[in-house]
Amino acid sequence: MPAKACPTGSSCGYEHSGRFDPKAFVVTADPALTADEVMTFVAAQVAPYKKVRAVDFLAAIPKSPAGKILRKNLRNPSN
């Protein structure tokens, strides 16, 4: 997966079976990019316990006026 296919991304934990697993939020320039490609790419870069277990594709990552990523909005998209 070339880096230009995924220009922006973020991650945070999501609750799954009573535990928090890593989840990636991706803004992609390549509509053919799949969740499996993202998970495979990340798995090659990080330790096993940090591997991404889920991927969401978004139109834009929510940010504050200061430019910080609003992870609470990623966990609860209704906010």
PDB file of N, CA, C and O in Angstrom, chain B, residues numbered from 101:
ATOM      1  N   MET B 101       0.855  -1.171   0.000  1.00  0.00           N
ATOM      2  CA  MET B 101       0.000   0.000   0.000  1.00  0.00           C
ATOM      3  C   MET B 101       0.902   1.234   0.000  1.00  0.00           C
ATOM      4  O   MET B 101       1.627   1.466   0.967  1.00  0.00           O
ATOM      5  N   PRO B 102       0.865   2.014  -1.056  1.00  0.00           N
ATOM      6  CA  PRO B 102       1.665   3.233  -1.068  1.00  0.00           C
ATOM      7  C   PRO B 102       1.122   4.266  -0.095  1.00  0.00           C
ATOM      8  O   PRO B 102      -0.087   4.356   0.117  1.00  0.00           O
ATOM      9  N   ALA B 103       2.015   5.039   0.491  1.00  0.00           N
ATOM     10  CA  ALA B 103       1.618   6.037   1.485  1.00  0.00           C
ATOM     11  C   ALA B 103       0.676   7.079   0.897  1.00  0.00           C
ATOM     12  O   ALA B 103      -0.180   7.600   1.611  1.00  0.00           O
ATOM     13  N   LYS B 104       0.814   7.393  -0.383  1.00  0.00           N
ATOM     14  CA  LYS B 104      -0.069   8.411  -0.971  1.00  0.00           C
ATOM     15  C   LYS B 104      -1.511   7.926  -1.110  1.00  0.00           C
ATOM     16  O   LYS B 104      -2.415   8.737  -1.314  1.00  0.00           O
ATOM     17  N   ALA B 105      -1.740   6.606  -1.001  1.00  0.00           N
ATOM     18  CA  ALA B 105      -3.106   6.077  -1.057  1.00  0.00           C
ATOM     19  C   ALA B 105      -3.877   6.408   0.211  1.00  0.00           C
ATOM     20  O   ALA B 105      -5.108   6.392   0.213  1.00  0.00           O
ATOM     21  N   CYS B 106      -3.163   6.705   1.283  1.00  0.00           N
ATOM     22  CA  CYS B 106      -3.776   6.994   2.577  1.00  0.00           C
ATOM     23  C   CYS B 106      -3.138   8.262   3.145  1.00  0.00           C
ATOM     24  O   CYS B 106      -2.266   8.168   4.009  1.00  0.00           O
ATOM     25  N   PRO B 107      -3.547   9.441   2.683  1.00  0.00           N
ATOM     26  CA  PRO B 107      -2.894  10.665   3.130  1.00  0.00           C
ATOM     27  C   PRO B 107      -3.171  11.051   4.575  1.00  0.00           C
ATOM     28  O   PRO B 107      -2.347  11.726   5.192  1.00  0.00           O
ATOM     29  N   THR B 108      -4.309  10.642   5.135  1.00  0.00           N
ATOM     30  CA  THR B 108      -4.655  11.013   6.506  1.00  0.00           C
ATOM     31  C   THR B 108      -5.258   9.817   7.220  1.00  0.00           C
ATOM     32  O   THR B 108      -6.015   9.039   6.639  1.00  0.00           O
ATOM     33  N   GLY B 109      -4.907   9.687   8.490  1.00  0.00           N
ATOM     34  CA  GLY B 109      -5.476   8.600   9.266  1.00  0.00           C
ATOM     35  C   GLY B 109      -5.314   8.844  10.742  1.00  0.00           C
ATOM     36  O   GLY B 109      -4.533   9.695  11.167  1.00  0.00           O
ATOM     37  N   SER B 110      -6.053   8.093  11.516  1.00  0.00           N
ATOM     38  CA  SER B 110      -5.982   8.172  12.962  1.00  0.00           C
ATOM     39  C   SER B 110      -6.360   6.809  13.509  1.00  0.00           C
ATOM     40  O   SER B 110      -6.906   5.969  12.793  1.00  0.00           O
ATOM     41  N   SER B 111      -6.068   6.597  14.775  1.00  0.00           N
ATOM     42  CA  SER B 111      -6.493   5.354  15.393  1.00  0.00           C
ATOM     43  C   SER B 111      -6.889   5.614  16.837  1.00  0.00           C
ATOM     44  O   SER B 111      -6.431   6.571  17.461  1.00  0.00           O
ATOM     45  N   CYS B 112      -7.733   4.762  17.345  1.00  0.00           N
ATOM     46  CA  CYS B 112      -8.098   4.804  18.756  1.00  0.00           C
ATOM     47  C   CYS B 112      -8.712   3.461  19.093  1.00  0.00           C
ATOM     48  O   CYS B 112      -9.013   2.668  18.201  1.00  0.00           O
ATOM     49  N   GLY B 113      -8.897   3.206  20.366  1.00  0.00           N
ATOM     50  CA  GLY B 113      -9.461   1.934  20.788  1.00  0.00           C
ATOM     51  C   GLY B 113     -10.972   1.929  20.659  1.00  0.00           C
ATOM     52  O   GLY B 113     -11.627   2.961  20.806  1.00  0.00           O
ATOM     53  N   TYR B 114     -11.512   0.759  20.384  1.00  0.00           N
ATOM     54  CA  TYR B 114     -12.962   0.601  20.395  1.00  0.00           C
ATOM     55  C   TYR B 114     -13.285  -0.625  21.223  1.00  0.00           C
ATOM     56  O   TYR B 114     -12.515  -1.584  21.257  1.00  0.00           O
ATOM     57  N   GLU B 115     -14.417  -0.589  21.884  1.00  0.00           N
ATOM     58  CA  GLU B 115     -14.786  -1.687  22.777  1.00  0.00           C
ATOM     59  C   GLU B 115     -15.336  -2.852  21.964  1.00  0.00           C
ATOM     60  O   GLU B 115     -16.247  -2.703  21.149  1.00  0.00           O
ATOM     61  N   HIS B 116     -14.745  -4.017  22.218  1.00  0.00           N
ATOM     62  CA  HIS B 116     -15.145  -5.233  21.515  1.00  0.00           C
ATOM     63  C   HIS B 116     -15.017  -6.392  22.493  1.00  0.00           C
ATOM     64  O   HIS B 116     -13.914  -6.694  22.948  1.00  0.00           O
ATOM     65  N   SER B 117     -16.098  -7.029  22.815  1.00  0.00           N
ATOM     66  CA  SER B 117     -16.114  -8.166  23.752  1.00  0.00           C
ATOM     67  C   SER B 117     -15.525  -7.793  25.110  1.00  0.00           C
ATOM     68  O   SER B 117     -14.805  -8.587  25.716  1.00  0.00           O
ATOM     69  N   GLY B 118     -15.828  -6.597  25.584  1.00  0.00           N
ATOM     70  CA  GLY B 118     -15.373  -6.166  26.894  1.00  0.00           C
ATOM     71  C   GLY B 118     -13.939  -5.696  26.961  1.00  0.00           C
ATOM     72  O   GLY B 118     -13.427  -5.474  28.058  1.00  0.00           O
ATOM     73  N   ARG B 119     -13.270  -5.535  25.834  1.00  0.00           N
ATOM     74  CA  ARG B 119     -11.897  -5.019  25.813  1.00  0.00           C
ATOM     75  C   ARG B 119     -11.771  -3.988  24.702  1.00  0.00           C
ATOM     76  O   ARG B 119     -12.637  -3.889  23.832  1.00  0.00           O
ATOM     77  N   PHE B 120     -10.703  -3.231  24.737  1.00  0.00           N
ATOM     78  CA  PHE B 120     -10.482  -2.214  23.719  1.00  0.00           C
ATOM     79  C   PHE B 120      -9.447  -2.706  22.716  1.00  0.00           C
ATOM     80  O   PHE B 120      -8.333  -3.067  23.096  1.00  0.00           O
ATOM     81  N   ASP B 121      -9.807  -2.720  21.452  1.00  0.00           N
ATOM     82  CA  ASP B 121      -8.921  -3.128  20.367  1.00  0.00           C
ATOM     83  C   ASP B 121      -8.607  -1.921  19.496  1.00  0.00           C
ATOM     84  O   ASP B 121      -9.423  -1.004  19.398  1.00  0.00           O
ATOM     85  N   PRO B 122      -7.434  -1.904  18.859  1.00  0.00           N
ATOM     86  CA  PRO B 122      -7.089  -0.792  17.973  1.00  0.00           C
ATOM     87  C   PRO B 122      -7.980  -0.758  16.725  1.00  0.00           C
ATOM     88  O   PRO B 122      -8.256  -1.789  16.111  1.00  0.00           O
ATOM     89  N   LYS B 123      -8.414   0.434  16.374  1.00  0.00           N
ATOM     90  CA  LYS B 123      -9.244   0.642  15.193  1.00  0.00           C
ATOM     91  C   LYS B 123      -8.667   1.812  14.411  1.00  0.00           C
ATOM     92  O   LYS B 123      -8.329   2.843  14.993  1.00  0.00           O
ATOM     93  N   ALA B 124      -8.552   1.659  13.102  1.00  0.00           N
ATOM     94  CA  ALA B 124      -8.002   2.719  12.250  1.00  0.00           C
ATOM     95  C   ALA B 124      -9.134   3.485  11.570  1.00  0.00           C
ATOM     96  O   ALA B 124     -10.131   2.900  11.145  1.00  0.00           O
ATOM     97  N   PHE B 125      -8.964   4.781  11.476  1.00  0.00           N
ATOM     98  CA  PHE B 125      -9.879   5.656  10.743  1.00  0.00           C
ATOM     99  C   PHE B 125      -9.064   6.263   9.616  1.00  0.00           C
ATOM    100  O   PHE B 125      -8.080   6.960   9.864  1.00  0.00           O
ATOM    101  N   VAL B 126      -9.466   6.002   8.377  1.00  0.00           N
ATOM    102  CA  VAL B 126      -8.642   6.322   7.221  1.00  0.00           C
ATOM    103  C   VAL B 126      -9.398   7.217   6.255  1.00  0.00           C
ATOM    104  O   VAL B 126     -10.564   6.978   5.943  1.00  0.00           O
ATOM    105  N   VAL B 127      -8.703   8.263   5.784  1.00  0.00           N
ATOM    106  CA  VAL B 127      -9.173   9.076   4.667  1.00  0.00           C
ATOM    107  C   VAL B 127      -8.272   8.703   3.503  1.00  0.00           C
ATOM    108  O   VAL B 127      -7.058   8.897   3.571  1.00  0.00           O
ATOM    109  N   THR B 128      -8.845   8.177   2.450  1.00  0.00           N
ATOM    110  CA  THR B 128      -8.036   7.658   1.358  1.00  0.00           C
ATOM    111  C   THR B 128      -8.262   8.414   0.055  1.00  0.00           C
ATOM    112  O   THR B 128      -9.355   8.911  -0.218  1.00  0.00           O
ATOM    113  N   ALA B 129      -7.208   8.487  -0.732  1.00  0.00           N
ATOM    114  CA  ALA B 129      -7.295   9.078  -2.062  1.00  0.00           C
ATOM    115  C   ALA B 129      -7.595   7.999  -3.093  1.00  0.00           C
ATOM    116  O   ALA B 129      -7.983   8.304  -4.221  1.00  0.00           O
ATOM    117  N   ASP B 130      -7.417   6.729  -2.707  1.00  0.00           N
ATOM    118  CA  ASP B 130      -7.619   5.595  -3.604  1.00  0.00           C
ATOM    119  C   ASP B 130      -8.872   4.836  -3.192  1.00  0.00           C
ATOM    120  O   ASP B 130      -8.850   4.146  -2.173  1.00  0.00           O
ATOM    121  N   PRO B 131      -9.972   4.938  -3.952  1.00  0.00           N
ATOM    122  CA  PRO B 131     -11.209   4.252  -3.556  1.00  0.00           C
ATOM    123  C   PRO B 131     -11.102   2.732  -3.607  1.00  0.00           C
ATOM    124  O   PRO B 131     -11.958   2.041  -3.054  1.00  0.00           O
ATOM    125  N   ALA B 132     -10.064   2.194  -4.262  1.00  0.00           N
ATOM    126  CA  ALA B 132      -9.894   0.741  -4.348  1.00  0.00           C
ATOM    127  C   ALA B 132      -9.204   0.160  -3.109  1.00  0.00           C
ATOM    128  O   ALA B 132      -9.102  -1.060  -2.980  1.00  0.00           O
ATOM    129  N   LEU B 133      -8.736   1.009  -2.208  1.00  0.00           N
ATOM    130  CA  LEU B 133      -8.055   0.550  -1.002  1.00  0.00           C
ATOM    131  C   LEU B 133      -9.036  -0.186  -0.096  1.00  0.00           C
ATOM    132  O   LEU B 133     -10.132   0.305   0.174  1.00  0.00           O
ATOM    133  N   THR B 134      -8.634  -1.369   0.374  1.00  0.00           N
ATOM    134  CA  THR B 134      -9.519  -2.185   1.210  1.00  0.00           C
ATOM    135  C   THR B 134      -9.029  -2.202   2.654  1.00  0.00           C
ATOM    136  O   THR B 134      -7.883  -1.855   2.939  1.00  0.00           O
ATOM    137  N   ALA B 135      -9.905  -2.605   3.548  1.00  0.00           N
ATOM    138  CA  ALA B 135      -9.560  -2.712   4.959  1.00  0.00           C
ATOM    139  C   ALA B 135      -8.469  -3.755   5.174  1.00  0.00           C
ATOM    140  O   ALA B 135      -7.598  -3.574   6.026  1.00  0.00           O
ATOM    141  N   ASP B 136      -8.509  -4.846   4.411  1.00  0.00           N
ATOM    142  CA  ASP B 136      -7.483  -5.877   4.546  1.00  0.00           C
ATOM    143  C   ASP B 136      -6.102  -5.350   4.171  1.00  0.00           C
ATOM    144  O   ASP B 136      -5.117  -5.706   4.818  1.00  0.00           O
ATOM    145  N   GLU B 137      -6.009  -4.517   3.150  1.00  0.00           N
ATOM    146  CA  GLU B 137      -4.726  -3.929   2.757  1.00  0.00           C
ATOM    147  C   GLU B 137      -4.180  -3.027   3.862  1.00  0.00           C
ATOM    148  O   GLU B 137      -2.982  -3.039   4.143  1.00  0.00           O
ATOM    149  N   VAL B 138      -5.061  -2.246   4.486  1.00  0.00           N
ATOM    150  CA  VAL B 138      -4.641  -1.366   5.579  1.00  0.00           C
ATOM    151  C   VAL B 138      -4.160  -2.199   6.760  1.00  0.00           C
ATOM    152  O   VAL B 138      -3.110  -1.905   7.331  1.00  0.00           O
ATOM    153  N   MET B 139      -4.910  -3.236   7.138  1.00  0.00           N
ATOM    154  CA  MET B 139      -4.528  -4.070   8.275  1.00  0.00           C
ATOM    155  C   MET B 139      -3.207  -4.805   8.016  1.00  0.00           C
ATOM    156  O   MET B 139      -2.391  -4.942   8.927  1.00  0.00           O
ATOM    157  N   THR B 140      -2.994  -5.273   6.793  1.00  0.00           N
ATOM    158  CA  THR B 140      -1.750  -5.951   6.450  1.00  0.00           C
ATOM    159  C   THR B 140      -0.569  -4.998   6.518  1.00  0.00           C
ATOM    160  O   THR B 140       0.490  -5.350   7.037  1.00  0.00           O
ATOM    161  N   PHE B 141      -0.751  -3.786   5.993  1.00  0.00           N
ATOM    162  CA  PHE B 141       0.314  -2.785   6.027  1.00  0.00           C
ATOM    163  C   PHE B 141       0.687  -2.421   7.465  1.00  0.00           C
ATOM    164  O   PHE B 141       1.868  -2.373   7.807  1.00  0.00           O
ATOM    165  N   VAL B 142      -0.304  -2.170   8.295  1.00  0.00           N
ATOM    166  CA  VAL B 142      -0.048  -1.787   9.690  1.00  0.00           C
ATOM    167  C   VAL B 142       0.587  -2.951  10.454  1.00  0.00           C
ATOM    168  O   VAL B 142       1.485  -2.730  11.267  1.00  0.00           O
ATOM    169  N   ALA B 143       0.140  -4.182  10.209  1.00  0.00           N
ATOM    170  CA  ALA B 143       0.675  -5.347  10.908  1.00  0.00           C
ATOM    171  C   ALA B 143       2.174  -5.515  10.658  1.00  0.00           C
ATOM    172  O   ALA B 143       2.898  -5.996  11.529  1.00  0.00           O
ATOM    173  N   ALA B 144       2.637  -5.125   9.483  1.00  0.00           N
ATOM    174  CA  ALA B 144       4.059  -5.227   9.161  1.00  0.00           C
ATOM    175  C   ALA B 144       4.887  -4.141   9.848  1.00  0.00           C
ATOM    176  O   ALA B 144       6.110  -4.254   9.927  1.00  0.00           O
ATOM    177  N   GLN B 145       4.228  -3.088  10.348  1.00  0.00           N
ATOM    178  CA  GLN B 145       4.935  -1.947  10.917  1.00  0.00           C
ATOM    179  C   GLN B 145       4.945  -1.911  12.451  1.00  0.00           C
ATOM    180  O   GLN B 145       5.793  -1.240  13.039  1.00  0.00           O
ATOM    181  N   VAL B 146       4.018  -2.621  13.108  1.00  0.00           N
ATOM    182  CA  VAL B 146       3.849  -2.475  14.555  1.00  0.00           C
ATOM    183  C   VAL B 146       3.954  -3.816  15.281  1.00  0.00           C
ATOM    184  O   VAL B 146       3.981  -4.876  14.655  1.00  0.00           O
ATOM    185  N   ALA B 147       4.011  -3.749  16.601  1.00  0.00           N
ATOM    186  CA  ALA B 147       4.033  -4.942  17.449  1.00  0.00           C
ATOM    187  C   ALA B 147       2.681  -5.661  17.358  1.00  0.00           C
ATOM    188  O   ALA B 147       1.664  -5.033  17.064  1.00  0.00           O
ATOM    189  N   PRO B 148       2.668  -6.969  17.608  1.00  0.00           N
ATOM    190  CA  PRO B 148       1.410  -7.735  17.467  1.00  0.00           C
ATOM    191  C   PRO B 148       0.230  -7.193  18.277  1.00  0.00           C
ATOM    192  O   PRO B 148      -0.904  -7.230  17.799  1.00  0.00           O
ATOM    193  N   TYR B 149       0.470  -6.695  19.481  1.00  0.00           N
ATOM    194  CA  TYR B 149      -0.653  -6.201  20.284  1.00  0.00           C
ATOM    195  C   TYR B 149      -1.195  -4.865  19.779  1.00  0.00           C
ATOM    196  O   TYR B 149      -2.271  -4.437  20.198  1.00  0.00           O
ATOM    197  N   LYS B 150      -0.465  -4.207  18.886  1.00  0.00           N
ATOM    198  CA  LYS B 150      -0.924  -2.934  18.326  1.00  0.00           C
ATOM    199  C   LYS B 150      -1.585  -3.090  16.958  1.00  0.00           C
ATOM    200  O   LYS B 150      -1.988  -2.095  16.356  1.00  0.00           O
ATOM    201  N   LYS B 151      -1.704  -4.310  16.461  1.00  0.00           N
ATOM    202  CA  LYS B 151      -2.295  -4.528  15.141  1.00  0.00           C
ATOM    203  C   LYS B 151      -3.725  -4.017  15.104  1.00  0.00           C
ATOM    204  O   LYS B 151      -4.479  -4.171  16.064  1.00  0.00           O
ATOM    205  N   VAL B 152      -4.084  -3.414  13.995  1.00  0.00           N
ATOM    206  CA  VAL B 152      -5.424  -2.862  13.795  1.00  0.00           C
ATOM    207  C   VAL B 152      -6.400  -4.021  13.594  1.00  0.00           C
ATOM    208  O   VAL B 152      -6.154  -4.911  12.781  1.00  0.00           O
ATOM    209  N   ARG B 153      -7.498  -4.005  14.332  1.00  0.00           N
ATOM    210  CA  ARG B 153      -8.508  -5.067  14.245  1.00  0.00           C
ATOM    211  C   ARG B 153      -9.723  -4.653  13.420  1.00  0.00           C
ATOM    212  O   ARG B 153     -10.517  -5.498  13.010  1.00  0.00           O
ATOM    213  N   ALA B 154      -9.865  -3.342  13.177  1.00  0.00           N
ATOM    214  CA  ALA B 154     -10.999  -2.840  12.398  1.00  0.00           C
ATOM    215  C   ALA B 154     -10.570  -1.556  11.682  1.00  0.00           C
ATOM    216  O   ALA B 154      -9.679  -0.840  12.141  1.00  0.00           O
ATOM    217  N   VAL B 155     -11.218  -1.282  10.557  1.00  0.00           N
ATOM    218  CA  VAL B 155     -10.900  -0.088   9.762  1.00  0.00           C
ATOM    219  C   VAL B 155     -12.204   0.577   9.352  1.00  0.00           C
ATOM    220  O   VAL B 155     -13.134  -0.086   8.893  1.00  0.00           O
ATOM    221  N   ASP B 156     -12.264   1.898   9.524  1.00  0.00           N
ATOM    222  CA  ASP B 156     -13.376   2.709   9.023  1.00  0.00           C
ATOM    223  C   ASP B 156     -12.818   3.713   8.024  1.00  0.00           C
ATOM    224  O   ASP B 156     -11.807   4.364   8.288  1.00  0.00           O
ATOM    225  N   PHE B 157     -13.473   3.835   6.887  1.00  0.00           N
ATOM    226  CA  PHE B 157     -13.092   4.832   5.896  1.00  0.00           C
ATOM    227  C   PHE B 157     -14.009   6.039   6.065  1.00  0.00           C
ATOM    228  O   PHE B 157     -15.232   5.899   6.079  1.00  0.00           O
ATOM    229  N   LEU B 158     -13.415   7.221   6.192  1.00  0.00           N
ATOM    230  CA  LEU B 158     -14.150   8.457   6.428  1.00  0.00           C
ATOM    231  C   LEU B 158     -13.879   9.461   5.322  1.00  0.00           C
ATOM    232  O   LEU B 158     -12.873   9.375   4.618  1.00  0.00           O
ATOM    233  N   ALA B 159     -14.792  10.417   5.177  1.00  0.00           N
ATOM    234  CA  ALA B 159     -14.584  11.506   4.230  1.00  0.00           C
ATOM    235  C   ALA B 159     -13.556  12.494   4.769  1.00  0.00           C
ATOM    236  O   ALA B 159     -12.785  13.073   4.003  1.00  0.00           O
ATOM    237  N   ALA B 160     -13.546  12.688   6.095  1.00  0.00           N
ATOM    238  CA  ALA B 160     -12.592  13.608   6.737  1.00  0.00           C
ATOM    239  C   ALA B 160     -12.435  13.215   8.200  1.00  0.00           C
ATOM    240  O   ALA B 160     -13.379  12.736   8.830  1.00  0.00           O
ATOM    241  N   ILE B 161     -11.245  13.420   8.729  1.00  0.00           N
ATOM    242  CA  ILE B 161     -10.979  13.184  10.144  1.00  0.00           C
ATOM    243  C   ILE B 161     -11.455  14.414  10.917  1.00  0.00           C
ATOM    244  O   ILE B 161     -11.059  15.529  10.578  1.00  0.00           O
ATOM    245  N   PRO B 162     -12.301  14.245  11.958  1.00  0.00           N
ATOM    246  CA  PRO B 162     -12.761  15.416  12.720  1.00  0.00           C
ATOM    247  C   PRO B 162     -11.614  16.046  13.505  1.00  0.00           C
ATOM    248  O   PRO B 162     -10.890  15.366  14.233  1.00  0.00           O
ATOM    249  N   LYS B 163     -11.465  17.357  13.343  1.00  0.00           N
ATOM    250  CA  LYS B 163     -10.394  18.084  14.021  1.00  0.00           C
ATOM    251  C   LYS B 163     -10.949  19.319  14.714  1.00  0.00           C
ATOM    252  O   LYS B 163     -11.965  19.882  14.309  1.00  0.00           O
ATOM    253  N   SER B 164     -10.244  19.727  15.783  1.00  0.00           N
ATOM    254  CA  SER B 164     -10.602  20.950  16.503  1.00  0.00           C
ATOM    255  C   SER B 164     -10.075  22.141  15.709  1.00  0.00           C
ATOM    256  O   SER B 164      -9.289  21.964  14.779  1.00  0.00           O
ATOM    257  N   PRO B 165     -10.500  23.357  16.068  1.00  0.00           N
ATOM    258  CA  PRO B 165      -9.970  24.542  15.385  1.00  0.00           C
ATOM    259  C   PRO B 165      -8.445  24.671  15.492  1.00  0.00           C
ATOM    260  O   PRO B 165      -7.810  25.304  14.648  1.00  0.00           O
ATOM    261  N   ALA B 166      -7.865  24.066  16.533  1.00  0.00           N
ATOM    262  CA  ALA B 166      -6.408  24.100  16.691  1.00  0.00           C
ATOM    263  C   ALA B 166      -5.718  23.029  15.852  1.00  0.00           C
ATOM    264  O   ALA B 166      -4.489  23.003  15.776  1.00  0.00           O
ATOM    265  N   GLY B 167      -6.491  22.145  15.221  1.00  0.00           N
ATOM    266  CA  GLY B 167      -5.931  21.122  14.359  1.00  0.00           C
ATOM    267  C   GLY B 167      -5.717  19.775  15.014  1.00  0.00           C
ATOM    268  O   GLY B 167      -5.159  18.870  14.394  1.00  0.00           O
ATOM    269  N   LYS B 168      -6.150  19.622  16.262  1.00  0.00           N
ATOM    270  CA  LYS B 168      -5.995  18.343  16.944  1.00  0.00           C
ATOM    271  C   LYS B 168      -7.126  17.394  16.555  1.00  0.00           C
ATOM    272  O   LYS B 168      -8.261  17.823  16.347  1.00  0.00           O
ATOM    273  N   ILE B 169      -6.811  16.111  16.459  1.00  0.00           N
ATOM    274  CA  ILE B 169      -7.811  15.109  16.107  1.00  0.00           C
ATOM    275  C   ILE B 169      -8.767  14.898  17.277  1.00  0.00           C
ATOM    276  O   ILE B 169      -8.333  14.707  18.413  1.00  0.00           O
ATOM    277  N   LEU B 170     -10.059  14.934  16.996  1.00  0.00           N
ATOM    278  CA  LEU B 170     -11.089  14.762  18.021  1.00  0.00           C
ATOM    279  C   LEU B 170     -11.447  13.280  18.126  1.00  0.00           C
ATOM    280  O   LEU B 170     -12.376  12.810  17.470  1.00  0.00           O
ATOM    281  N   ARG B 171     -10.703  12.552  18.955  1.00  0.00           N
ATOM    282  CA  ARG B 171     -10.909  11.119  19.096  1.00  0.00           C
ATOM    283  C   ARG B 171     -12.272  10.785  19.694  1.00  0.00           C
ATOM    284  O   ARG B 171     -12.838   9.733  19.397  1.00  0.00           O
ATOM    285  N   LYS B 172     -12.802  11.671  20.534  1.00  0.00           N
ATOM    286  CA  LYS B 172     -14.132  11.401  21.098  1.00  0.00           C
ATOM    287  C   LYS B 172     -15.176  11.355  19.997  1.00  0.00           C
ATOM    288  O   LYS B 172     -16.143  10.601  20.108  1.00  0.00           O
ATOM    289  N   ASN B 173     -15.014  12.134  18.941  1.00  0.00           N
ATOM    290  CA  ASN B 173     -15.954  12.109  17.810  1.00  0.00           C
ATOM    291  C   ASN B 173     -15.751  10.853  16.962  1.00  0.00           C
ATOM    292  O   ASN B 173     -16.683  10.385  16.307  1.00  0.00           O
ATOM    293  N   LEU B 174     -14.533  10.310  16.976  1.00  0.00           N
ATOM    294  CA  LEU B 174     -14.308   9.061  16.245  1.00  0.00           C
ATOM    295  C   LEU B 174     -14.959   7.892  16.991  1.00  0.00           C
ATOM    296  O   LEU B 174     -15.515   6.988  16.366  1.00  0.00           O
ATOM    297  N   ARG B 175     -14.891   7.911  18.315  1.00  0.00           N
ATOM    298  CA  ARG B 175     -15.506   6.828  19.100  1.00  0.00           C
ATOM    299  C   ARG B 175     -17.032   6.894  19.037  1.00  0.00           C
ATOM    300  O   ARG B 175     -17.696   5.863  18.931  1.00  0.00           O
ATOM    301  N   ASN B 176     -17.589   8.106  19.100  1.00  0.00           N
ATOM    302  CA  ASN B 176     -19.036   8.341  19.049  1.00  0.00           C
ATOM    303  C   ASN B 176     -19.333   9.274  17.884  1.00  0.00           C
ATOM    304  O   ASN B 176     -19.343  10.490  18.071  1.00  0.00           O
ATOM    305  N   PRO B 177     -19.575   8.743  16.686  1.00  0.00           N
ATOM    306  CA  PRO B 177     -19.787   9.612  15.526  1.00  0.00           C
ATOM    307  C   PRO B 177     -21.021  10.498  15.632  1.00  0.00           C
ATOM    308  O   PRO B 177     -21.141  11.470  14.887  1.00  0.00           O
ATOM    309  N   SER B 178     -21.938  10.186  16.537  1.00  0.00           N
ATOM    310  CA  SER B 178     -23.154  10.996  16.671  1.00  0.00           C
ATOM    311  C   SER B 178     -22.886  12.351  17.320  1.00  0.00           C
ATOM    312  O   SER B 178     -23.734  13.239  17.246  1.00  0.00           O
ATOM    313  N   ASN B 179     -21.707  12.534  17.965  1.00  0.00           N
ATOM    314  CA  ASN B 179     -21.369  13.820  18.631  1.00  0.00           C
ATOM    315  C   ASN B 179     -20.981  14.859  17.619  1.00  0.00           C
ATOM    316  O   ASN B 179     -20.667  15.991  17.986  1.00  0.00           O
TER     317      ASN B 179
END
